Every structure is written in structure tokens, then in C-alpha cells.
Amino acid sequence: MNMKARKNQWIVPFSLLFILLTGCSKVLDKYDLNVVDDRIWEDEGQAILYLNNLYEDNMPPMSLGANDAYSDETFSSSQAITDLLYGFFGASDIDAVQALHRDNYRLIRQINICIEGLERSSLDEEVKRPILGQALFFRAWRYWEMVKLHGGIPMVNRVQDPFLEADLNVARSRTGESVDLIVADLDLAIDYLPVEWSLDRDRGRITSGAAAAFKGRVLLNWASPLFNRGNDLSRWQRAYDANTQAVDLLGQMSVPRALHPDFSTIFTVDVLNNTEAVLYRRFDPGAGADYTSGWEGRVRPPSGGGSGSSTPTWELVQAFPMQNGKHIEDPESGYDPTYYWRDRDPRFYATVAFNGSEWEMNGREMTHQWTYIRNIHENNRSPATGFYNRKATNPEIPQENISMTGTDWHEIRYAEVLLNLAECANELDNRSEALELVGRIRQRAGIDAGDGNFGIAASVSKEDLRELIMIERQVEFAFENKRYWDLRRRLMFRNDLGRYVKKLNGTQRHGLLIEPASPWDERILDADSPYRGWRRIDTVVLFNHVDIEDAESYNSYFNTETRVLESLIGGTTQSLNYLDLYDFFAVPSSFLQSAPLVEQTNGWVNGSFDPLAQ
């Protein structure tokens, strides 16, 4: 694998992002943020302009589909991905992951310039503090992006001299110390930031509730098995308190944060009018091509002008519960393995396009989506998994615009805060609260209330509810860059979670291979037919002759079987084998060369730093 592929494997590249901040075009007038005249900290407008540039560099990027192939959400044959999932990186491959790199510290230096400048400033505290709170949030964000992959890292909370070698040579902090410093920054940010920005021009800035929600996420990770091998309950209590604080602050907004009523439109309703939006990045095609997102073009099928990427696996399809809230393996669920699409959780239909499902979209005549192989309506292409991705799509967008859309990114939405809190409550044996919180998510999804617990037994055990919460996260946040991180923090690559959730290591991912049944696979050879060269099935679906709800009709047209997706890589029978070594990644060689005090991570060549040491 080349260095460029390795360096970029954790970040999906997207175009520059538009964020509504001050309504001022100066957000693009970049300072040299490493060379700043101290006088700007005596002028509120100049300080805010500097801060706006920090937003551009540090605001969480569009991450729909990010890291999905590092999990069981989708499949990719990319070597950069398979080398990790199959355990091909060994102890000497220290450059496999490069989250810990000098560019992050360059950005942190720019943030520290802002923090130190404001601390010296003679501006009024009521002016300084909101600016300072936003900078502190970004420093916490930058550090957590490294800690979650490497454990303890060099924590530099002062402006470093980029030309002074000794200034750059800082030892790694213990992981707990790193987390405490991140939380300390977030505590100050929560204290300094408003619950809500009063001016419309400031909507989109970090609020105290957003900072608290991020703190809740950090501490949930710190309490989880990846970091918390002894299951220290005080960590769960700390995470519970943080997420409770987030719910409280978000509830104090003039329009309190709440679940958006329609799951299918969470990402297509402008974040400024979406009660679920907590921490987000806004896109606006009206501001130019540089401020658009391309998710729609990435996942739409070829007939809709897209590339058909990030296709859901059979494992993800099976994770969705039934309309009654029961798991498909529950004998009372009513699941039909042949007609797997019947009576499923409504989130299934908002996430997965299956063979024959309805999916009208602007610029396409066909009203149904077909995923059988060699489909002429899809340029003789078919999704490897047998499914297309409908998550966060907007069928009203014209085909000519799908590569430059205004699909906003929710880095943290209210549903995550609720499920973070539910998980903590369950670990602290407060199952009634956890059940109520999960019930709110399921109620919004449209699952039947049943006896009031939306398909969950009131007597559910702590272990079963833990498993259910993780399944709930899997389906609720599909393709929202949550699944890989949940698998890591819960050690689910190597450990079973319960009767429904088994470890991923030793397994393979699957899709559906859907082929036309005979004689519908035959070519039309009539020279006078306008469909000459088509297969007969192509005309059948064009004229909507298939009734997918009628067993006799559907089975007469299609043959379906599962196939191992791993076999698409040169016929390999390789199974997933995410190594324990990857719990905490190595310090890249370039970083070690410039900072001799930094110890290598245990398990990697010459490693002596224990990320789990207290």
C-alpha cells in the first residue's frame, strides 16, 4: 500500500464545506494563522474573523458514508481497507494509520494562538468568553480525533514554536490524562458558550449544548470496554452525568432540541429548521460549487445519475427489526426470510433500496428500483450487495445537480445524545430510564407501540438491553460514521455481545445475488422489436409487470441466493480478522523522528507506551 493511501484511509475526501456563521464573505479571507499580530485580540471583529477561519479548518466534515467499509455496513475491495479488516497489518506497519501527525498539531497551534491571545486580551469578558469557548471546543475535537485511535498522545495546550525542535518534542500523556484535558476544555466551553446564539448570523456556531453532547460522546467512549477493561462504573456515571447535562442544555433552547418527526427527512430538512440538529455543518449550493456535498450522487443508482456506492450488506439488512419491534430471529417477529422486506421497521425503507422497491426520483421515468444482475436500466450494472443506499437521499433533486447538493451533515444529532444516555443508564442498572429513551427513538421510527415498550420486553435484562441498544445504534445511525467506532469501543470485532450480535472476526459479509429466472433471462432477438438485445426481464420491469408482494409472481421472475462478498476479491475465502493490535494504533515513523520523547505504542515494533496504564 502506498503512503498516500494509508494517510487518507480514515478520512473520506469531500469538497470544501459551507457553514453559516457571520453572513460575511470574509470567512474565506484566510489569515496566515501561524503569524498573527497581537492587536487583533483587542478588536472583537478581528478576533471573530480569526475564529471563523478556525471553523473552516476544524468543523467536523461531511461524513456520510465515512468508514462504512471498515465495518459490516458495506463492502469494499480497496487494499487500504481490506488490509486492516483482514489483519494484514502487522506490528512493523507503524505507518498504517496516521491520525497522529504534524498537520493536526499545526491546526492545534492555530487554535492555541487564539486561546492565548484572548487570555491576554483586554476585551470585556462577555466578549472574550464566547470566542474562547468555541476555540476550546475545537482544541478538544482535534485531540479526541487522535486519542480515540492512539490512546494517550502529546497534549500541547500552549503555542509551540514551529522552528524550535525542543518545543515540538513532547512526551505522550497517559490516556486518562489526555481525556481529562479534553473534558476540561469542554467544561470551559460549556461555561463560556451560550445555550443559543441570539443573532441569526451566528446560527451554526457551537453552543453549550453541542459542547456538552460532544463531552458526553467522549466520556461514553472512555467508559466503554476499549478503554475501560475493568468496567469502572464511575466512568459510566461520569458519562451519564455528561449526557444528562447535554439533554438539559439542549432543552433550554427557545426551540428545544427534540427528535425530528420524520426519520426519512432528517438530512434533507435544512439544519436551521431541524430540532434534531445539535452539531452540524451546513451546505448551500447557492454559495457556489465549493460549498456543496456530493452524497446524493454517490449513492443514487446509475439510472438516477449516481455511482451506486456504499451499498448495504445483507448483515445490515438483517439488523433492522420488524414493524412490531421484534428482532427477525425472535419466533414472534413474523419475519419471512423469502420476503425479507415485509413489515420491517420503517427505517429500513428509508435506508435500503431492494429489488422492486418503490423509489421515484427526479429525472428518472421508472418508479421502482431493480437490483438484479446485468440490469439494462442500470447500464448493465448491479450493486455488489444486491441493495442500493437510500439513507439521507432526496428524490426531488434533479439529476444534473446530484453532485452538488445542499445535504447537510449532522455530526451529532439529538438521537445520539438520547442513545448515549440510554447506554449509560443501562450500565448503571437504571433500565427503566434506558427503556424509556430507546422507546422514544423507536416511536419516532414508527415501530408499533405494542404494550408501550415498542417491542421490548419490560423485564429485559441488562445484558439483553445492552445488545438491543447497540442494534438500535446500528440501524438508526447506518452510514453516519458511527458503526466502526461502536465496533471498536465495544470490542465487537472479537467479542459476542449477545444471542443476536456475534463477533465479526471469523465471519464474512454477504449480499444477495438476484438473477432473472428462465425464460426471462433470454435475449429479445426480434429484429422489429424496439427492445432488441434486451433481456425479457428488462421489459417486464419497465412495464411494472412484477408484483413483489405476490409470491407466485416474484418467484416466477427471479432467483435469489446469498453470496459472500469477500469472494469478490479474487475469489478469496478470507474472513474478517481485526487484530487486538489495532485497539491502539502505532505512532507513525515521521512523528517519532521529529519527537524522540514520544514512545511507540505497546504491541508495535519497539513499543513501550501502554494506552491502558492508569
Order of alpha helices (4+ residues) and beta strands (2+ residues): alpha-alpha-alpha-alpha-alpha-alpha-alpha-alpha-alpha-beta-alpha-alpha-alpha-beta-beta-beta-beta-beta-alpha-alpha-alpha-alpha-beta-alpha-alpha-beta-alpha-beta-beta
